[in-house]
Amino acid sequence: MLSNPSIALALSSSAQFIVLHPNYRKRYHLLSSALTNSAFSPIYLDVHTKETTWQQFWQLLSQAYCEQAALHLPEPSQLGSPEVAASYLCNLLATRAPHLLILDSSDNLQPDSCRSFFAALVERLPQPSKVILSGRTWLAELLGRASHNAVICYPTAEAAMLHDYSTIPADRHLLEVYAHADGRIVVDGIESKNWEGQLPRALFYFFIDRGMVTRDAIFQSFWSELSEREATNVFHVTKRKIHEMLGFNLTVYCSGYYHIAPEIDLRYDSQVFLNLIQQGESAEPEEGIPLLESAIRLYRSDFLRGLKGQWIEQRRDQLRAQMAEACAVLGRFYEQTERDLKAINAYERALAIQPYREEWARPLMSLYAMHRQPKRGLAVFERLEAALLKQNAPADKPKLDKRTQDLAAKLRRML
């Protein structure tokens, strides 16, 4: 679970370079804490211009040191190369109190121009000074894989899809797949967007969601109207486009099935979501609550919102149902631990997805009665009746449990 990350914890590590995880939504909270950390003299600069060269970066650094530490750095032309500039900075810091250099929007640095500067900085930065980098993407091209012993990615948490980019082996690929909302793919910390049409994208997600699948199942899902020869041709063209987008093979074929290639470390939000729900529902309330909360945070929106297809719609419905169940169980856990307002919110979310679930409406009505909110409780009852009526034939009035009817009568008396 991802509790409240502390920048002090990251700063206490042996690594001198701390790269804030680009997918962590509260990076600026960590930066704010870093600026007030009493163990270091902070220097903050924002690399606000895209494709910033090492010379332009040095000018920003010079301005920051002049304004924030009354130190004057030489011009880039006097230094001649990024390696010499990095050595100068390291020699300067060696004579000073520990410095914390905070580089915001560091993804705007031009990797080809700045790489040798940071390679020298990683090698020579004097202890205990440190560097924090924050940006919208992982800085593999800037820092290089070989520097991972000096670099940490922070914070990390598997349940929150915050994976450690600093430890990806050179002979493997970390593939992060986000299938909720519009879908997103991240390869080794870098987002990939170069899809050639919707078909390669849909087939990619089919492979990911199924894990292992036969060719017949693929053809039936995508090209059932084509002959086997035509379907085979389209399949291989589409699969090649997936390979070109990723830069490596997504699948291998073995024993009649397509499998995810063994050199890929796959992290799939839908699978993490389902695993967290399974663990949370079988746990005691205090242990189950953080698991279910993490699962619900992963469900940003419906599955592959922008894509169509029978298999997508079926999977979308399944995951929506799982989301509703997770919210309802979370509501029950909150109720059992006397967190009534959170329980109300969780039950409301569950019923927004499946408004016909009487076993969820009843505890919500009871909570509204307990908190003297009869109008809201009756609104739940009315939505339940309407949803059940919609499910049944118009002439069939829904038959509600006597406990639910008694609760509705109690709420009416409270008006």
N, C-alpha and C positions, 0 to 999 in steps of 0.2 A: 504494500500500500504506500501511497505517496502522502506522508504527513506534511507538516509545514516545513519546507526546506529552509535551511539556514545557510547564508553565505559564509558565516563563521566556520561551519563544518567544512565547507569546501576549502576555505583559506587555511585550515589547520592540516590539510593533507600535504604530502611531500611534493606533489606536483606544483610546478611554478606557473603553469598556464591552465586557466580555468575557462573552458568554453561553455557558456550558458546554453542549455539545450534549446535549439531553435523552435521546438514544438511546445515548450513550456510557456504557458500564457501569462505568467506573472514574472517575467524576466526583470521588468523594471522595479518590482519590489525588491528583488535581490540586488540590483544595482544601487538602489537607494540605501539599502543596509550596508553595502560595501563602502559607500561614500562616507559613512559615519563610523566605520570601524576604527577604533582607537589604536590598534596595533600597527597601522600603516599610515603613511602620508599619501593620500589619494591624488591622482592626476586623472582628470576625466576629459575625454575628447570624443566628438561625434564625427565619424567619417561620413559626412552627409552627401558627398558627390560620388556617383557611380564611376567605376573604373579608375579609382584614385591610384596614381603611381606612387612609388616609394618616395620620390622627391616631394610630391604634394602632401603625402602623409607626414614626411619630416617637417614640412612647414606647419602643418596642424599641430604636430607634437611640440615644435618650438614655441608656437603661440600659447599652447596650454601650459608649458613649463614656465614661460615668462609671466603669464597672468596668475597662475596658481602657486608657483614656488619661487618666483623671482630669480629664475635661472635662465641664462641665455645660451642657446645652442648655436653652433656655427651653421652657415648656409650649406645646402646640399652640394653646391659647386665646390666648396672647400673640402668636402669629405670624399667626393669622387665616386663612391660605390655604396650600395646598400650594406655590404658586409662591413665596410669601414664605419658607416653610420651606426650600425648595431654595436660594434665594438666600442665606439665612443660613448654611446649611451650606457653600456654595461660598466665601463670604467668609471663613469660619472656616478652611477648608482652605488658602486662599491664603496664610495667615500661618504655616502649619505645614510640617513636613517631609512629603514625599510620603506620602499615605495610600492604603491599599488596602482599600476597603470590600467585604466579602464577604457577600453576601446569599444564604443557603441557603434552600431551599424557597420560592423567590421566586414560584413559580406560585400560592402562596396569597394574594398581593396582589390586592386587588379592583381590576380595571383602571379602572373608571369613576371611582373615588375617587383612585387613585394616578397616573393617566396624566399629569396636568398637573405633578405633582411631578417625575416622571422626565423629562418633556419639558424642564423648566427645568434639571434636573440635567445632561442631555445637552448642553444649550446652554452652560452656564456653568461646568461642572466645571473647576477650574484644572489646568493641566499641572503636574507629570506624574502627579497622583493618578489612580487608576483604580477602577473598580467591576467586581466579578465577580458574576454572577448564576447561580445553579444551581437547577434545578427539573426537574419531570417533563414539561414541555411547553414549546414555543417561546412567547415572550412578545410575540407580534405585537400583541396588543391593548394591552399595557402600553407598549411602546417605539415602536410605529408603524413603518410601512415607510419613512417619510421620513428616519428617523434612521440609515439603514444605513451612512453614511460614518463615523459615530462608533462603530458597533457591529460586532463580529465574532462569528461563531459558531465555537466551537472545542471539540474538533478536528473537522476535516472530512476525509473520504476516500470517494470514490465507490465504491471496491471494498468498503468496509465499510458501505455504505448510510448514511453520515454526510454528509448534504448541507448545503450552506451556506444556511441559512434567511435570512441577513441580506441576501442579494443577489437575492431573488425580485422580478422586475419587477412593477409594479402591474397591468399588463395581461395577466399570465400566471398560471398556477397550477402549482405543483409538486405532483405527485401521486405519493406513495410507496406502493407496494403490496407487502405482505409476504404471500406465499401459503403459506409453510411454517408448520407447526403449525396453530393455529386461524385464522390469517389476521388481517391488520391493515391499515388504510388511514389514511394521514396526508395531510391536505390543507394545504399551506402551513405545515407544521410543527405542525398541530393534528390530533389523532387524531379520526376520525369513527366513530361507533358506532351511529348511529340507523337501523339496517336495519329495514325493515318486512317481516319474514319472510325465509325462506331463499331464495326464488326470485329476488328482486332481487339478493341477494348472489351467488348462483351465476351469474346472467347477467352481472353486473359482472365477475367473475373470468374468465368465458368471453371477453368482449370484450378484457380486458387480455391474456390468454394468447394469443389468436389474433392480435391486432394489427389485422388486416383480415379480414373474414368476410362471406359472403353471407347474405342473409335465409334462403335455403333451408337453408344449413348450420345456422343458428340454430334454425330450426323442427325440423329433423331431430334435433338434439341435445336439444331441450327438449319439443317438443309434436308428436311424430311421430304420435300417436294422434288428434290433433284435425284438424278440417277447416282449410283455409287461412284461411277467414274467422275461425273461432274462435281459431286460433293468432295471427292478426294482432292481434286485439283484446287478447288476453292479453299479447302482446309489447309493444304500445304502453303498456299500463298499467304493466307491469313496468319498461319503460325510463323512464317518467315518474317512478317511485319512485326510480330511481337518480339522476335529475336532482335531485329534491328532497333526497335525502340529501347529494349533493355540493355543491349550490348552483350548478351549471353543467352544460352538456351534456358528457357523456363522449365521444360519438361524433358524426361527421358522415357523411352518406350521399353517396357519389360513385362514378359509373361502376359501379354494381351492388354496391358493397362498403360496409360500415360500417368507418370508420377512427377511430382515436383523434383527437379534435379537435385542430387544429394549435396552439391556444393552451395546450395542456397539455404540460408537461415531465414525462414519465413516467419513473419509476425503479421497476423491477420486480425483486424479489430473485431470482426464478427465472431471469430472463434474465441478470442480472449473474452468477449462479452458473454458468450454462452458458458465458458468455463467458470467465470466469476459468479454467474447466476447459480450454476450447479453447486459450487462451493458454498455460496452464501445461503442458499435455501436449506442446506443440510446442516448448517452451523447453528449454534445458540445465538440468541439475538445480539449480544455484545460483539461477538466475532462476525456474525453475518452482516451486520449493518454496514461496516466499511467496505466489505466485498460487494454488496449490492449497490452501494453508492458509486463505487468505481465502475461497475457494469453500466449503470444508468448514464454516467458521464460519457462513456464511450458511444452511446447511442445518440449521435448528434441529430440524426434525422432518419427518414426511411432508407432502406437498402437501395443503393444505386438509383437514386431519385430521377436521374436524367435518362435512364436506359429503359427499353421495352423488351418484352419477351416473356413467354410463358414461364420459363424456369425462374426468371427474375421476379416476376409477380408472385409466384408461389413462395419463393424464399423471402420476399418482402413481407408477405402475410405471416409466415412462420416467425420471423424475427420481431414483428410488431406484437404478435401474441406473447412471445417471450418477454418483451419489454413490459407489457401489461402485467404479466405474472410477477415479474421482478418488483414492479412498483407496489403491487398488492401485498407481496410478502414483506417488503420494506415497511409498508404502512402498518402491518401487523406487528412487526418487530418494534417500530417506534411506539406503537400503542402499548405494548407489553413493558416498555422501558419508560413509560410516562412522558413521552415527547409528543404530546397531542397535536400541536400545530404542524409538526413535520409529518405526523401520521395523516392528518387531513390532506396535506398537499400530495402525499404519495398516493392515497386512495383516489383523489381527484384525477391524478395523472393516469392511473390505471383505468378508471371509468371513462376518461376521455377517449381511450382506445377501444374499450369494450364496454359500452354503457349498459349492456343487458345483463351484466354479472351481478345478480342479486346478493351473492355472498360477499361482495365487496361494498355494495351500496349500503347494506344494513349496518356494518360497523361505522361507516362514514356518517350515516344518519344519526347513529347513537352518539358519536363525538360532537356533532352539531347540537344535539339536544343537551348534552352535558355542558356545553359552552354557551347555552342560551341563545342559539342562533337558529330558531325554528324555520325562518324563511329559506335559509340555505339548505337545511335538512329536507324540507319539502320539495325544493327544486331538484335535489338528488332523486327523490322518490318519483317525481313527475318524469324526469328523464329516463328513469328505469322503466316506468310503465310504457312510455312512448317507444323505447327501444325494443321491449318485448312485444308490443303490438305490431311493430314493423316486421319483426321476425316471424310472427304468426299470421294466419289468414285474418283479414279484416274483421270477420264475424267472431273470431275467437278472442275473447277478453283474456289477457294474461292472468294466470293463477299465481298469486304471490303467496309466499310463506306467511303464516299467521303472525310470526314475530315481526316481519317487515310491515304488515298492515297495522299491527299494534303500535309500532314506532311512529308510523305516519299519523295515527290518531293522536298520539301523545304530542307530536309536534304541532298539530292543529290546535290542540288545547292551549299550547303555550303562546299562540299568537295574541 
